Amino acid sequence: MNQKEEEESKCREFVAGLNHLAEHERYRYVGRVSELDGKEFPDYLIKDRRTSSELHVECTRFSPDWMTVEKANIQILERRFAHDLRDIGYENYDIFLQTRNPTEHPLQKLNRSGVEDLARSVKRFLTAQKPQVGEQSFVKFNLDDFRRYMPLTETFQFLLLARLDNPEAVNRLDDGSPIVRVGVMGFELSEIEGRLEKAISSKLRGPGHTADVLLIYSEGPLFLIDVPKTVTRLKELAEAKAAQESFREIWFLAHYWTGDEKMYRLV
């Protein structure tokens, strides 16, 4: 997926989120300005059906650079885990594994034998826990309580199981495989601070350049360890840089759900 496709995907997700907040289909994704009238603006358009007005949306990505290698390894793990966990009773579940040791980035140095060992360990653990899981809709395992399942418990802190509401509508890697996601609970405080500032500064182009909405979205496997604090810092940066002079609204779209929220309004 290139940057344009990624931004369009996030813009559509943003529209879906706005409609959820409005409790009806008030907003509609229209397209990209340059495709509609030939202008060289990076704006996307949303139609507000209540007012019949078009809202110009600019997107900017927040993604710390140190995650590049981890992102590739995470994709390898997700595919391998989904393949190995076929037909053992979890085909209707979303499985989320969250790493431990936030400053060590354990997945950066992962090699082929490490992937094999982790895949065997995850399958052994979930097979053993199936009687306990039963038909529950949500289960959270603190892997500190299961130290004998190595190297799973060395690499991951939590394993979460969530039953899919509509499993038939989900695209799967293989028939009978669950949906598997791996999240990095990691942060480099100085780098994240700089990236947050860059996410806003990169879109502030001086007097005369305005858009209705700036959408900041987190990308990749970053599990934001404290989304509320990130949102608070983004609000501070937006205020310090007078971002409201360029954007009527600023929203942050987190990569993962935190509690019941994924979208946060900053301005």
C-alpha positions as a LaTeX table, in Angstrom:
\begin{tabular}{lrrr}
\hline
Residue & $x$ (\AA) & $y$ (\AA) & $z$ (\AA) \\
\hline
Met1 & 0.00 & 0.00 & 0.00 \\
Asn2 & 1.50 & 3.37 & $-1.02$ \\
Gln3 & 1.13 & 6.57 & 0.97 \\
Lys4 & $-1.85$ & 7.80 & $-1.04$ \\
Glu5 & $-3.73$ & 4.52 & $-0.55$ \\
Glu6 & $-2.85$ & 4.50 & 3.13 \\
Glu7 & $-4.13$ & 8.05 & 3.61 \\
Glu8 & $-7.33$ & 7.24 & 1.73 \\
Ser9 & $-7.86$ & 4.17 & 3.92 \\
Lys10 & $-7.40$ & 6.24 & 7.07 \\
Cys11 & $-9.69$ & 8.95 & 5.76 \\
Arg12 & $-12.42$ & 6.38 & 5.12 \\
Glu13 & $-11.89$ & 4.97 & 8.62 \\
Phe14 & $-12.15$ & 8.51 & 9.98 \\
Val15 & $-15.45$ & 9.06 & 8.15 \\
Ala16 & $-16.78$ & 5.80 & 9.58 \\
Gly17 & $-15.76$ & 7.00 & 13.03 \\
Leu18 & $-17.48$ & 10.35 & 12.58 \\
Asn19 & $-20.66$ & 8.59 & 11.47 \\
His20 & $-20.47$ & 6.37 & 14.53 \\
Leu21 & $-20.19$ & 9.45 & 16.77 \\
Ala22 & $-23.07$ & 11.12 & 14.89 \\
Glu23 & $-25.09$ & 7.88 & 15.29 \\
His24 & $-26.12$ & 7.96 & 11.63 \\
Glu25 & $-24.60$ & 8.29 & 8.15 \\
Arg26 & $-24.03$ & 12.03 & 8.19 \\
Tyr27 & $-20.62$ & 12.09 & 6.47 \\
Arg28 & $-19.51$ & 10.58 & 3.17 \\
Tyr29 & $-16.00$ & 10.21 & 1.76 \\
Val30 & $-15.92$ & 11.96 & $-1.63$ \\
Gly31 & $-12.40$ & 11.66 & $-2.97$ \\
Arg32 & $-9.19$ & 13.56 & $-3.48$ \\
Val33 & $-9.11$ & 17.20 & $-4.55$ \\
Ser34 & $-6.43$ & 16.71 & $-7.20$ \\
Glu35 & $-8.52$ & 13.99 & $-8.82$ \\
Leu36 & $-11.64$ & 16.14 & $-8.85$ \\
Asp37 & $-10.33$ & 19.43 & $-10.23$ \\
Gly38 & $-6.68$ & 18.93 & $-11.10$ \\
Lys39 & $-5.28$ & 20.93 & $-8.18$ \\
Glu40 & $-2.02$ & 19.84 & $-6.57$ \\
Phe41 & $-3.31$ & 19.87 & $-3.02$ \\
Pro42 & $-2.94$ & 16.80 & $-0.75$ \\
Asp43 & $-6.47$ & 17.31 & 0.56 \\
Tyr44 & $-9.18$ & 14.68 & 0.75 \\
Leu45 & $-12.84$ & 15.58 & 0.68 \\
Ile46 & $-15.68$ & 14.63 & 3.01 \\
Lys47 & $-19.28$ & 15.55 & 2.30 \\
Asp48 & $-21.35$ & 16.75 & 5.23 \\
Arg49 & $-24.83$ & 15.67 & 4.19 \\
Arg50 & $-26.55$ & 17.81 & 6.81 \\
Thr51 & $-25.07$ & 21.08 & 5.52 \\
Ser52 & $-24.25$ & 19.94 & 1.93 \\
Ser53 & $-20.74$ & 21.33 & 2.45 \\
Glu54 & $-17.43$ & 19.75 & 1.52 \\
Leu55 & $-14.75$ & 19.41 & 4.19 \\
His56 & $-11.09$ & 19.43 & 3.16 \\
Val57 & $-9.03$ & 16.91 & 5.14 \\
Glu58 & $-5.24$ & 16.68 & 5.31 \\
Cys59 & $-3.56$ & 13.53 & 6.64 \\
Thr60 & $-0.23$ & 13.11 & 8.39 \\
Arg61 & 1.29 & 9.92 & 9.73 \\
Phe62 & 2.82 & 9.41 & 13.17 \\
Ser63 & 5.19 & 6.44 & 13.05 \\
Pro64 & 8.49 & 6.27 & 14.97 \\
Asp65 & 11.38 & 5.24 & 12.72 \\
Trp66 & 12.79 & 2.61 & 15.09 \\
Met67 & 9.84 & 0.38 & 14.32 \\
Thr68 & 10.78 & $-0.36$ & 10.69 \\
Val69 & 12.47 & $-3.70$ & 11.37 \\
Glu70 & 9.95 & $-4.69$ & 14.01 \\
Lys71 & 7.10 & $-3.98$ & 11.61 \\
Ala72 & 8.50 & $-6.43$ & 9.05 \\
Asn73 & 9.05 & $-9.11$ & 11.70 \\
Ile74 & 5.59 & $-8.56$ & 13.13 \\
Gln75 & 4.03 & $-9.19$ & 9.72 \\
Ile76 & 6.01 & $-12.43$ & 9.46 \\
Leu77 & 4.82 & $-13.51$ & 12.92 \\
Glu78 & 1.19 & $-12.65$ & 12.21 \\
Arg79 & 1.16 & $-14.72$ & 9.02 \\
Arg80 & 2.96 & $-17.65$ & 10.64 \\
Phe81 & 0.79 & $-17.69$ & 13.76 \\
Ala82 & $-2.43$ & $-17.49$ & 11.72 \\
His83 & $-1.27$ & $-20.41$ & 9.57 \\
Asp84 & $-0.23$ & $-22.59$ & 12.52 \\
Leu85 & $-3.37$ & $-21.89$ & 14.57 \\
Arg86 & $-5.81$ & $-23.19$ & 11.97 \\
Asp87 & $-8.44$ & $-25.69$ & 13.00 \\
Ile88 & $-7.71$ & $-25.80$ & 16.75 \\
Gly89 & $-10.88$ & $-23.98$ & 17.77 \\
Tyr90 & $-9.94$ & $-20.30$ & 17.39 \\
Glu91 & $-11.10$ & $-19.60$ & 13.85 \\
Asn92 & $-13.76$ & $-17.16$ & 15.12 \\
Tyr93 & $-11.37$ & $-15.19$ & 17.32 \\
Asp94 & $-9.16$ & $-12.15$ & 17.02 \\
Ile95 & $-5.87$ & $-12.99$ & 18.81 \\
Phe96 & $-3.70$ & $-10.11$ & 20.01 \\
Leu97 & $-0.21$ & $-10.58$ & 21.47 \\
Gln98 & 1.45 & $-7.65$ & 23.21 \\
Thr99 & 5.21 & $-7.55$ & 23.71 \\
Arg100 & 6.92 & $-6.96$ & 27.04 \\
Asn101 & 10.07 & $-4.97$ & 27.92 \\
Pro102 & 9.20 & $-1.67$ & 26.20 \\
Thr103 & 12.77 & $-0.37$ & 25.77 \\
Glu104 & 14.33 & $-3.60$ & 24.47 \\
His105 & 12.40 & $-4.05$ & 21.19 \\
Pro106 & 12.56 & $-7.87$ & 21.31 \\
Leu107 & 11.26 & $-8.38$ & 17.77 \\
Gln108 & 14.01 & $-6.39$ & 16.05 \\
Lys109 & 16.52 & $-9.27$ & 16.29 \\
Leu110 & 14.09 & $-12.06$ & 15.51 \\
Asn111 & 15.47 & $-14.70$ & 13.11 \\
Arg112 & 13.94 & $-17.70$ & 11.35 \\
Ser113 & 14.55 & $-20.16$ & 14.18 \\
Gly114 & 13.09 & $-17.62$ & 16.62 \\
Val115 & 9.90 & $-17.43$ & 14.54 \\
Glu116 & 9.67 & $-21.25$ & 14.52 \\
Asp117 & 10.12 & $-21.44$ & 18.30 \\
Leu118 & 7.52 & $-18.75$ & 18.96 \\
Ala119 & 5.00 & $-20.36$ & 16.60 \\
Arg120 & 5.30 & $-23.72$ & 18.37 \\
Ser121 & 5.04 & $-22.07$ & 21.78 \\
Val122 & 1.92 & $-20.05$ & 20.89 \\
Lys123 & 0.16 & $-23.09$ & 19.46 \\
Arg124 & 1.05 & $-25.21$ & 22.51 \\
Phe125 & $-0.26$ & $-22.52$ & 24.87 \\
Leu126 & $-3.55$ & $-21.91$ & 23.06 \\
Thr127 & $-4.22$ & $-25.61$ & 22.63 \\
Ala128 & $-3.79$ & $-26.10$ & 26.38 \\
Gln129 & $-6.07$ & $-23.14$ & 27.22 \\
Lys130 & $-8.97$ & $-24.10$ & 24.91 \\
Pro131 & $-11.00$ & $-25.83$ & 27.66 \\
Gln132 & $-10.70$ & $-22.73$ & 29.84 \\
Val133 & $-11.62$ & $-20.37$ & 27.00 \\
Gly134 & $-14.72$ & $-22.35$ & 26.09 \\
Glu135 & $-17.25$ & $-20.04$ & 24.46 \\
Gln136 & $-16.18$ & $-16.85$ & 26.24 \\
Ser137 & $-16.34$ & $-13.69$ & 24.12 \\
Phe138 & $-13.22$ & $-12.11$ & 25.64 \\
Val139 & $-10.27$ & $-13.54$ & 27.56 \\
Lys140 & $-7.05$ & $-11.82$ & 28.68 \\
Phe141 & $-4.05$ & $-13.90$ & 29.72 \\
Asn142 & $-1.22$ & $-12.33$ & 31.71 \\
Leu143 & 1.64 & $-14.50$ & 30.52 \\
Asp144 & 3.55 & $-13.92$ & 33.75 \\
Asp145 & 1.25 & $-16.64$ & 35.08 \\
Phe146 & 2.38 & $-19.15$ & 32.43 \\
Arg147 & 6.18 & $-19.02$ & 32.59 \\
Arg148 & 6.64 & $-22.60$ & 31.42 \\
Tyr149 & 5.51 & $-21.67$ & 27.89 \\
Met150 & 8.86 & $-20.44$ & 26.62 \\
Pro151 & 9.79 & $-18.45$ & 24.53 \\
Leu152 & 6.22 & $-17.10$ & 24.30 \\
Thr153 & 6.31 & $-15.70$ & 27.83 \\
Glu154 & 9.77 & $-14.17$ & 27.37 \\
Thr155 & 8.64 & $-12.15$ & 24.35 \\
Phe156 & 5.01 & $-11.32$ & 25.16 \\
Gln157 & 3.33 & $-9.88$ & 28.25 \\
Phe158 & $-0.33$ & $-10.41$ & 27.37 \\
Leu159 & $-2.41$ & $-12.55$ & 25.03 \\
Leu160 & $-5.96$ & $-11.36$ & 24.35 \\
Leu161 & $-8.76$ & $-13.33$ & 22.72 \\
Ala162 & $-11.85$ & $-11.57$ & 21.37 \\
Arg163 & $-14.67$ & $-13.43$ & 19.63 \\
Leu164 & $-15.53$ & $-11.93$ & 16.23 \\
Asp165 & $-19.05$ & $-10.53$ & 15.93 \\
Asn166 & $-19.29$ & $-11.34$ & 12.23 \\
Pro167 & $-16.59$ & $-13.92$ & 11.37 \\
Glu168 & $-17.98$ & $-14.57$ & 7.88 \\
Ala169 & $-17.20$ & $-10.97$ & 6.86 \\
Val170 & $-13.51$ & $-11.15$ & 7.85 \\
Asn171 & $-10.75$ & $-11.66$ & 5.29 \\
Arg172 & $-8.45$ & $-14.44$ & 6.47 \\
Leu173 & $-4.99$ & $-15.62$ & 5.54 \\
Asp174 & $-6.22$ & $-19.23$ & 5.25 \\
Asp175 & $-9.57$ & $-20.95$ & 5.68 \\
Gly176 & $-9.98$ & $-21.93$ & 9.32 \\
Ser177 & $-7.29$ & $-19.55$ & 10.58 \\
Pro178 & $-7.94$ & $-16.93$ & 13.28 \\
Ile179 & $-7.15$ & $-13.23$ & 12.96 \\
Val180 & $-3.77$ & $-12.67$ & 14.61 \\
Arg181 & $-2.25$ & $-9.31$ & 15.51 \\
Val182 & 1.05 & $-8.60$ & 17.24 \\
Gly183 & 1.47 & $-5.28$ & 19.05 \\
Val184 & 4.65 & $-3.60$ & 20.19 \\
Met185 & 4.36 & $-2.09$ & 23.64 \\
Gly186 & 7.34 & 0.10 & 23.07 \\
Phe187 & 8.46 & 3.68 & 23.13 \\
Glu188 & 11.50 & 5.89 & 22.83 \\
Leu189 & 10.40 & 8.97 & 24.74 \\
Ser190 & 12.65 & 11.51 & 23.03 \\
Glu191 & 11.88 & 10.17 & 19.56 \\
Ile192 & 8.14 & 9.96 & 20.11 \\
Glu193 & 8.13 & 13.53 & 21.40 \\
Gly194 & 9.90 & 14.69 & 18.25 \\
Arg195 & 7.65 & 12.66 & 15.97 \\
Leu196 & 4.51 & 14.03 & 17.61 \\
Glu197 & 5.76 & 17.56 & 17.06 \\
Lys198 & 6.69 & 16.78 & 13.46 \\
Ala199 & 3.23 & 15.33 & 12.79 \\
Ile200 & 1.71 & 18.75 & 13.45 \\
Ser201 & 4.54 & 21.00 & 12.23 \\
Ser202 & 4.73 & 19.30 & 8.84 \\
Lys203 & 1.23 & 20.49 & 8.01 \\
Leu204 & 1.51 & 24.09 & 9.21 \\
Arg205 & 2.35 & 26.04 & 6.05 \\
Gly206 & 1.94 & 29.59 & 7.19 \\
Pro207 & $-0.74$ & 32.24 & 6.62 \\
Gly208 & $-3.22$ & 31.62 & 3.87 \\
His209 & $-3.05$ & 27.82 & 3.91 \\
Thr210 & $-6.05$ & 26.34 & 5.65 \\
Ala211 & $-8.03$ & 23.12 & 5.67 \\
Asp212 & $-11.10$ & 22.06 & 7.60 \\
Val213 & $-9.54$ & 19.00 & 9.25 \\
Leu214 & $-6.06$ & 17.70 & 10.02 \\
Leu215 & $-6.09$ & 13.94 & 10.60 \\
Ile216 & $-3.07$ & 12.56 & 12.48 \\
Tyr217 & $-2.98$ & 8.78 & 12.42 \\
Ser218 & $-0.63$ & 6.28 & 14.04 \\
Glu219 & 0.62 & 3.65 & 11.63 \\
Gly220 & 2.04 & 0.16 & 11.88 \\
Pro221 & 2.21 & $-2.07$ & 14.93 \\
Leu222 & 2.82 & 0.67 & 17.49 \\
Phe223 & 0.82 & $-0.04$ & 20.61 \\
Leu224 & 0.52 & 3.36 & 22.26 \\
Ile225 & 1.22 & 2.52 & 25.89 \\
Asp226 & $-0.70$ & 5.54 & 27.11 \\
Val227 & $-3.00$ & 7.00 & 24.46 \\
Pro228 & $-4.53$ & 9.65 & 26.80 \\
Lys229 & $-1.06$ & 11.09 & 27.52 \\
Thr230 & $-0.25$ & 11.10 & 23.81 \\
Val231 & $-3.51$ & 12.93 & 23.11 \\
Thr232 & $-2.76$ & 15.44 & 25.87 \\
Arg233 & 0.70 & 16.14 & 24.42 \\
Leu234 & $-0.72$ & 16.53 & 20.91 \\
Lys235 & $-3.22$ & 19.07 & 22.24 \\
Glu236 & $-0.38$ & 21.00 & 23.89 \\
Leu237 & 1.64 & 21.02 & 20.68 \\
Ala238 & $-1.37$ & 22.11 & 18.62 \\
Glu239 & $-1.99$ & 25.01 & 21.01 \\
Ala240 & 1.67 & 26.03 & 21.15 \\
Lys241 & 1.89 & 26.13 & 17.36 \\
Ala242 & $-1.47$ & 27.88 & 16.93 \\
Ala243 & $-2.60$ & 25.02 & 14.73 \\
Gln244 & $-6.20$ & 26.16 & 14.99 \\
Glu245 & $-5.29$ & 29.06 & 12.68 \\
Ser246 & $-4.71$ & 26.52 & 9.89 \\
Phe247 & $-7.21$ & 23.81 & 10.79 \\
Arg248 & $-10.72$ & 24.12 & 12.15 \\
Glu249 & $-10.48$ & 20.64 & 13.68 \\
Ile250 & $-7.59$ & 18.28 & 14.45 \\
Trp251 & $-8.22$ & 14.59 & 15.13 \\
Phe252 & $-5.97$ & 11.75 & 16.21 \\
Leu253 & $-6.76$ & 8.24 & 14.92 \\
Ala254 & $-5.00$ & 5.58 & 17.01 \\
His255 & $-3.94$ & 2.34 & 15.36 \\
Tyr256 & $-5.50$ & 0.15 & 18.06 \\
Trp257 & $-8.59$ & 0.56 & 20.15 \\
Thr258 & $-7.90$ & 1.69 & 23.73 \\
Gly259 & $-10.91$ & 0.94 & 25.86 \\
Asp260 & $-13.85$ & 2.08 & 23.76 \\
Glu261 & $-12.00$ & 4.79 & 21.84 \\
Lys262 & $-9.90$ & 4.99 & 18.74 \\
Met263 & $-10.59$ & 8.59 & 17.60 \\
Tyr264 & $-9.73$ & 11.65 & 19.66 \\
Arg265 & $-10.47$ & 15.27 & 18.87 \\
Leu266 & $-7.52$ & 17.57 & 19.64 \\
Val267 & $-8.86$ & 20.92 & 18.44 \\
\hline
\end{tabular}
